[in-house]
Amino acid sequence: MRKLALHWQIAIAISLAVLAGLLSGADAELGGVKLVAVYTFIGTLFLNALKMLIVPLVSSSIISGMAGIGGSNLERLGGKTLLFYATSSLIAILIGLTVVNIIQPGGGDTQALAAGLSSDNAELNATLAKVEGRGAGDVVQVFERMIPTNIIAAAADGQMLGLIFFTLLYGFFLARSESAHAEVQLNFWQGLMDIMTSMTMWVMKFAPLGVFGLVAKTVATTGFDAFAPMLKFFIATVLALALHAFVAMPLILRYLGRVQPRKHYQAMAPALLTAFSTASSSATLPLTMECVQDKSGVSKRTSGFVLPLGATVNMDGTALYECVAAMFIAQVYGLELGFAQQFTIVMVALLTSIGVAGIPAASLVAISVILGTIGLPLEGIGLLLVTDRILDMMRTAVNVFSDSCAAVVIARSEGEQTLIALDPPRSQA
């Protein structure tokens, strides 16, 4: 019997997890042990295994990729990557702004929603504590995090931006080293990358089980009843994310990358389902790289440079969500925003999607920056807590898909054929 493809295994696991979570709820027990604790244990093991791979995989892939890129090629590849990421994030924000202005999820009778934002809410107080003291200065701090004082500590703390900056420099100078040991170094990093790729494939054999635990825990603890008061906002956000992922990005793939979008979706299915389940671009990075390289046919040289950088600084789904959320809160409070204020939201969302990505509760921190910029109280964040978890899962999948599209488009611009190109290889022409 033919084995099911990984993305089908994960899809089935998600379906079973939703059913299990709804049937068990938050208080169900088995043998005196809460089922939620079992779900949490399974999901945590899987997440830890993925996170275990991140530092060595990112380090080896970037250094190996950089070592194979010449000086002029590096400048060209870096310029293309940053331009793509800035453009795709801007497109995502504008889509979100358009949808939220048309649907007006915070319009109508919202007095009950606004009245529910009281300082007596324990969950709201905990959230506000996370973002207290945050401001536009957090955008500037991205440059401080870029150059860590201790690269080992940065890697241990998950400061990916600092790790990426260091490994970019390391690979750059390794490529230019005339030392007799340079080739030994290059072979070491390339060998490490091959081993880490094999380890990733092994860990992903347990993906359906890990995904089941993560999704079942989320459904069991939140259920679906909590979404009812925020249904209009939820629908508006999902619609905007869908327009970006299923309209804007496929058009970019087809007409800019000259590839077949449908085949790229198929190639990325395991990574997208994993991103949805884990709600972490970084944790999904090992699988993203595997899918882009093995199924879409992007070279390790290009993907090793573009994808780790994208997992850190490219947050299309997050930027879109920040814009929709800030506009929604403004509508709930009855604030009519003019063109200048909406333009401010667009620009701040673009910057904060990069600048605060390394901070815990990153999207909520970014939204607090936007609210402060347009003069709204931070208590508005309380409205977002109801749907934040499920929307976090969705926007993470969009983030990962955008990263993969960047790798494909940039690879094609560098002359790579890939496995999903519209034009067949010359040997088959």
Secondary structure, DSSP 8 states (H G I E B T S, - for coil): -----HHHHHHHHHHHHHHHHHHHTTT-EETTEEHHHHHHHHHHHHHHHHHHHHHHHHHHHHHHHHHTS-HHHHHHHHHHHHHHHHHHHHHHHHHHHHHHHHH-TT-SS-HHHHHT--TT-HHHHHHHHHHTT--THHHHHHHHHHS-S-HHHHHHTT-HHHHHHHHHHHHHHHHH---TTHHHHHHHHHHHHHHHHHHHHHHGGGHHHHHHHHHHHHHHHHTTGGGGGGHHHHHHHHHHHHHIIIIIHHHHHHHTS-B-HHHHHHHHHHHHHHHHHH--HHHHHHHHHHHHHHTS---HHHHHHHHHHHHHH--HHHHHHHHHHHHHHHHHTT----HHHHHHHHHHHHHHHHHTTTSTTHHHHHHHHHHHHHT--GGGGGGGTTTHHHHHHHHHHHHHHHHHHHHHHHHHHTT---SSBSS--GGG-
